[in-house]
Amino acid sequence: MNDARLESLAKRLGAAAAERLDVEATARKVLAGLREQPAPRRTWIAVHWLRIAAAIVLLIGGAIAVQRIVPVGSGNAQHNHLVADDLGDLSADELKDMLDQFEEIVGSGSVMLDSTDLRELDAQQLQAVLRSLEG
C-alpha cells in the first residue's frame, strides 16, 4: 500500500507543477537571451596564428630530422685535421723537400706551377692547394 500511495502523491505533485509551468513563455525567454548574446566565433586572426604555429613546428621538426640524418661538415673537418697533422710534424727542410717533390709531380701533369709561387705560400694556402689536388 505504501508504494501505491507514493505513486499517487507523485502524480498529483507533477500535475500541479506542470500546470504552473508556462512552456511557451520559457521558450521565448531562452530564445531572446540567445539572440542578445551571439555564439562566440573564431576570428580569421586566430585561425592564421594556429596555421603559423603549425608551420613553425613542422619546420623545426624537419630541421631536426635532417640534422640527424645528414651530419654537417664531417668530411671537411676530418681532411683538414689530417693535413694539419701531417704538415705540423715537418721541419722547414722537410717541408722544402716536399714542395720540391710536389713541383715535380705537378710539373709532370697538366698543371704547371712556378717554384717561387709555392715557396711564398703560407700554411693555409698550401693546405688549400693540397686539398684541391686531392679532388
C-alpha positions as CSV (number, residue, x, y, z in Angstrom):
1,M,0.0,0.0,0.0
2,N,2.8,2.4,0.7
3,D,4.0,2.2,-2.9
4,A,0.6,2.9,-4.4
5,R,0.2,5.9,-2.1
6,L,3.6,7.3,-3.0
7,E,2.8,7.0,-6.7
8,S,-0.5,8.9,-6.4
9,L,1.2,11.7,-4.5
10,A,3.9,12.0,-7.1
11,K,1.3,12.2,-9.9
12,R,-0.5,15.0,-8.1
13,L,2.7,16.9,-7.5
14,G,3.8,16.5,-11.1
15,A,0.4,17.6,-12.4
16,A,0.4,20.7,-10.2
17,A,3.9,21.6,-11.3
18,A,3.0,21.1,-15.0
19,E,0.0,23.5,-14.6
20,R,2.2,26.2,-13.1
21,L,4.9,25.9,-15.9
22,D,4.4,28.1,-19.0
23,V,6.4,26.3,-21.6
24,E,5.9,29.0,-24.4
25,A,7.0,31.8,-22.1
26,T,10.1,29.9,-21.0
27,A,11.0,29.2,-24.7
28,R,10.6,32.9,-25.7
29,K,12.9,34.0,-22.8
30,V,15.6,31.5,-23.8
31,L,15.4,32.5,-27.5
32,A,15.6,36.2,-26.6
33,G,18.7,35.6,-24.4
34,L,20.4,33.7,-27.2
35,R,19.7,36.4,-29.7
36,E,21.2,39.0,-27.4
37,Q,24.4,37.1,-27.0
38,P,25.6,35.6,-30.3
39,A,27.7,32.5,-30.1
40,P,31.5,33.2,-30.0
41,R,33.2,32.6,-33.3
42,R,36.8,32.3,-34.2
43,T,38.2,35.3,-36.0
44,W,40.5,34.9,-39.0
45,I,43.4,36.0,-36.9
46,A,43.1,33.1,-34.5
47,V,43.0,30.7,-37.4
48,H,46.1,32.2,-39.1
49,W,48.0,32.1,-35.8
50,L,47.2,28.4,-35.5
51,R,48.4,27.8,-39.0
52,I,51.6,29.8,-38.4
53,A,52.3,27.8,-35.2
54,A,51.8,24.5,-37.0
55,A,54.1,25.6,-39.8
56,I,56.8,26.5,-37.3
57,V,56.5,23.2,-35.5
58,L,56.8,21.4,-38.9
59,L,59.9,23.4,-39.9
60,I,61.7,22.8,-36.6
61,G,60.8,19.1,-36.6
62,G,62.1,18.8,-40.2
63,A,65.3,20.6,-39.4
64,I,66.0,18.3,-36.5
65,A,65.3,15.3,-38.7
66,V,67.6,16.5,-41.5
67,Q,70.3,17.3,-39.0
68,R,70.2,13.8,-37.5
69,I,70.2,12.1,-41.0
70,V,72.8,14.3,-42.6
71,P,75.7,15.3,-40.4
72,V,77.0,18.8,-41.2
73,G,80.7,19.3,-42.2
74,S,82.0,15.9,-41.0
75,G,84.1,15.2,-44.2
76,N,86.0,18.5,-44.5
77,A,86.9,18.8,-40.8
78,Q,88.4,15.3,-40.9
79,H,90.5,16.1,-44.0
80,N,91.7,19.4,-42.6
81,H,92.7,17.8,-39.4
82,L,94.8,15.1,-41.3
83,V,96.5,17.7,-43.5
84,A,97.3,19.9,-40.5
85,D,98.8,17.0,-38.5
86,D,101.0,15.9,-41.5
87,L,102.3,19.3,-42.2
88,G,102.8,20.2,-38.5
89,D,105.2,17.4,-38.0
90,L,107.6,18.5,-40.8
91,S,110.6,20.7,-40.2
92,A,111.4,23.6,-42.5
93,D,113.9,21.5,-44.6
94,E,111.5,18.6,-44.9
95,L,108.7,21.0,-46.0
96,K,111.0,22.5,-48.7
97,D,111.9,18.9,-49.9
98,M,108.2,18.1,-50.0
99,L,107.5,21.2,-52.0
100,D,110.2,20.4,-54.5
101,Q,108.8,16.9,-54.9
102,F,105.3,18.4,-55.2
103,E,106.6,20.7,-58.0
104,E,107.9,17.7,-59.9
105,I,104.6,15.8,-59.6
106,V,102.6,18.8,-60.6
107,G,105.1,19.8,-63.3
108,S,104.8,16.4,-65.0
109,G,101.0,16.7,-65.1
110,S,98.8,19.2,-66.9
111,V,99.2,21.9,-64.2
112,M,102.4,23.9,-64.3
113,L,103.4,25.8,-61.1
114,D,106.3,28.2,-60.6
115,S,108.6,27.2,-57.8
116,T,108.7,30.7,-56.4
117,D,104.9,30.7,-56.1
118,L,104.9,27.6,-53.9
119,R,107.6,28.9,-51.6
120,E,105.6,32.1,-51.0
121,L,102.5,30.2,-49.8
122,D,101.7,30.2,-46.1
123,A,100.4,27.1,-44.3
124,Q,96.7,27.7,-45.0
125,Q,97.3,28.4,-48.7
126,L,99.4,25.3,-49.0
127,Q,96.7,23.3,-47.4
128,A,94.2,24.7,-49.9
129,V,96.4,23.7,-52.8
130,L,96.9,20.2,-51.4
131,R,93.2,19.8,-50.8
132,S,92.4,20.9,-54.4
133,L,94.7,18.3,-55.8
134,E,93.2,15.5,-53.7
135,G,89.9,16.0,-55.6
